[in-house]
């Protein structure tokens, strides 16, 4: 068993949906060695080998998860009970993947960030305030380095602050320069 337990260190409100929360945890053990194996089996994951982190959507895309060597952060969590269930599922995923590591080929490369990953965090209003015709076009421009999240005026408002923070984290995990 690689990971014995997790402990919640912080519960924060979700700004986009006041009924949701964000959860930060501390892990009992360093899980950095399993990250390349998780990167191999979670096809939509964004792995940053230099920063030792793995970010992906979880539970049908509902939650955004980032795993660090000694921490797991969850965003867009409906409630504390679901967050705890998700953390237990993640602990099991980490341990099961570690147990199967001899059967798996680890992937140490950073996967390219997909426009869909970015689009999921944009307001999706197609307001054109960024100068592009759609939010999807804006997401593609971010993946190409032609735009930054701060170029989306709605994303700078308090209504979308959590999405902006999640996007900043996603871009950092992917090793892309993010808006300060």
C-alpha positions as CSV (number, residue, x, y, z in Angstrom):
1,X,0.0,0.0,0.0
2,X,1.5,3.3,-1.1
3,X,-1.0,5.7,0.5
4,X,-2.3,4.9,4.0
5,X,-4.5,7.9,4.6
6,X,-5.6,11.5,3.6
7,X,-6.5,14.3,6.0
8,X,-8.6,17.3,5.0
9,X,-6.7,20.5,5.9
10,X,-9.0,23.1,4.4
11,X,-12.6,23.4,3.1
12,X,-13.3,26.5,1.0
13,X,-16.5,27.7,-0.6
14,X,-17.1,27.5,-4.3
15,X,-17.6,30.9,-5.7
16,X,-19.4,29.8,-8.9
17,X,-21.9,27.7,-7.0
18,X,-22.4,28.6,-3.4
19,X,-23.7,25.1,-2.6
20,X,-20.4,23.5,-3.7
21,X,-17.0,23.4,-2.0
22,X,-13.2,23.0,-2.6
23,X,-11.2,20.6,-0.5
24,X,-7.5,20.6,0.2
25,X,-5.9,17.5,1.8
26,X,-2.6,16.3,3.1
27,X,-1.4,12.8,2.4
28,X,0.3,10.5,4.9
29,X,2.7,9.3,2.2
30,X,4.6,10.6,-0.8
31,X,2.7,9.4,-3.9
32,X,5.0,11.0,-6.6
33,X,6.2,7.6,-7.8
34,X,2.7,6.6,-8.9
35,X,2.0,9.8,-10.9
36,X,3.5,8.5,-14.2
37,X,1.4,5.3,-13.8
38,X,-1.7,7.3,-13.2
39,X,-0.8,9.4,-16.2
40,X,-0.7,6.2,-18.3
41,X,-4.2,5.1,-17.3
42,X,-6.1,8.4,-17.0
43,X,-6.2,9.4,-20.6
44,X,-7.5,13.0,-20.0
45,X,-4.9,13.8,-17.3
46,X,-2.5,16.7,-17.5
47,X,0.8,15.6,-16.1
48,X,3.6,18.0,-15.1
49,X,6.7,15.9,-14.3
50,X,8.8,18.9,-13.4
51,X,6.1,20.2,-10.9
52,X,5.2,16.6,-9.9
53,X,1.5,17.0,-10.3
54,X,-1.4,15.4,-12.2
55,X,-4.7,17.1,-12.9
56,X,-7.8,15.5,-14.3
57,X,-11.6,15.5,-14.2
58,X,-13.1,12.9,-11.9
59,X,-16.5,11.3,-11.4
60,X,-17.8,11.8,-14.9
61,X,-16.1,15.2,-15.2
62,X,-17.9,16.7,-12.2
63,X,-14.8,17.3,-10.0
64,X,-11.4,18.7,-10.9
65,X,-8.6,16.8,-9.1
66,X,-5.0,17.7,-8.7
67,X,-2.6,15.2,-7.1
68,X,0.7,16.4,-5.7
69,X,3.3,14.2,-4.0
70,X,1.8,14.9,-0.5
71,X,-1.6,16.5,-1.3
72,X,-4.8,16.1,-3.2
73,X,-6.9,19.1,-4.1
74,X,-10.5,18.8,-5.2
75,X,-12.6,21.5,-6.8
76,X,-16.3,21.7,-7.8
77,X,-17.3,19.3,-5.0
78,X,-21.1,19.2,-4.4
79,X,-20.7,18.5,-0.6
80,X,-18.4,17.2,2.1
81,X,-19.7,13.7,2.0
82,X,-19.2,13.4,-1.8
83,X,-15.7,14.9,-1.3
84,X,-14.8,12.3,1.3
85,X,-16.1,9.5,-1.0
86,X,-14.1,10.9,-3.9
87,X,-11.0,11.0,-1.7
88,X,-11.5,7.4,-0.7
89,X,-11.9,6.5,-4.4
90,X,-8.8,8.4,-5.3
91,X,-6.9,6.6,-2.4
92,X,-8.0,3.3,-3.8
93,X,-7.1,4.3,-7.4
94,X,-3.6,5.3,-6.2
95,X,-3.1,2.1,-4.3
96,X,-4.5,-0.2,-7.0
97,X,-2.4,1.5,-9.7
98,X,0.7,1.2,-7.5
99,X,0.0,-2.5,-7.0
100,X,-0.4,-3.0,-10.8
101,X,2.6,-0.9,-11.7
102,X,4.6,-3.9,-13.0
103,X,1.8,-4.5,-15.6
104,X,1.7,-0.8,-16.7
105,X,4.0,1.3,-18.8
106,X,4.5,4.6,-17.0
107,X,4.1,7.8,-19.1
108,X,6.6,10.4,-18.0
109,X,5.8,12.9,-20.7
110,X,3.6,15.8,-20.2
111,X,0.4,15.4,-22.2
112,X,-0.8,18.3,-24.3
113,X,-3.6,20.3,-22.7
114,X,-6.7,20.0,-24.8
115,X,-9.0,22.9,-25.7
116,X,-11.9,20.9,-24.2
117,X,-10.2,20.9,-20.8
118,X,-10.0,24.7,-20.9
119,X,-13.5,25.2,-22.4
120,X,-14.9,23.3,-19.3
121,X,-13.6,26.1,-17.1
122,X,-14.7,29.1,-19.3
123,X,-18.0,30.9,-18.9
124,X,-19.3,29.5,-22.2
125,X,-21.3,32.6,-23.0
126,X,-19.7,33.2,-26.5
127,X,-19.9,36.9,-25.6
128,X,-17.0,37.8,-28.0
129,X,-15.5,40.2,-25.5
130,X,-12.2,38.5,-26.0
131,X,-12.3,39.3,-29.7
132,X,-12.9,35.7,-30.8
133,X,-16.3,34.3,-32.0
134,X,-16.7,31.5,-29.4
135,X,-15.4,30.3,-26.1
136,X,-14.1,27.2,-27.9
137,X,-12.0,29.4,-30.2
138,X,-10.7,31.2,-27.1
139,X,-9.8,27.8,-25.5
140,X,-7.9,26.8,-28.7
141,X,-6.1,30.1,-28.6
142,X,-5.0,29.5,-25.0
143,X,-3.6,26.0,-26.0
144,X,-1.6,27.7,-28.8
145,X,-0.3,30.4,-26.4
146,X,-2.1,33.1,-28.4
147,X,-4.4,34.2,-25.5
148,X,-4.2,34.1,-21.7
149,X,-7.2,33.5,-19.3
150,X,-7.1,37.2,-18.3
151,X,-8.1,38.1,-21.9
152,X,-11.6,36.8,-21.1
153,X,-13.4,39.7,-19.4
154,X,-16.1,37.5,-17.8
155,X,-13.5,35.2,-16.3
156,X,-12.1,38.2,-14.4
157,X,-15.4,38.8,-12.6
158,X,-16.2,37.4,-9.1
159,X,-18.9,35.2,-10.6
160,X,-16.2,33.1,-12.4
161,X,-13.3,33.6,-10.0
162,X,-13.2,29.9,-9.0
163,X,-13.1,28.8,-12.7
164,X,-10.3,31.3,-13.2
165,X,-8.3,29.9,-10.3
166,X,-8.9,26.3,-11.5
167,X,-7.8,27.3,-15.1
168,X,-4.7,29.0,-13.7
169,X,-3.9,25.8,-11.8
170,X,-4.5,23.7,-14.9
171,X,-2.3,25.8,-17.0
172,X,0.4,25.7,-14.3
173,X,0.2,22.0,-14.1
174,X,0.5,21.7,-17.9
175,X,3.6,23.9,-17.7
176,X,2.0,26.8,-19.6
177,X,2.5,30.4,-18.6
178,X,-0.6,31.6,-16.8
179,X,-2.0,35.1,-16.2
180,X,-0.7,36.6,-13.0
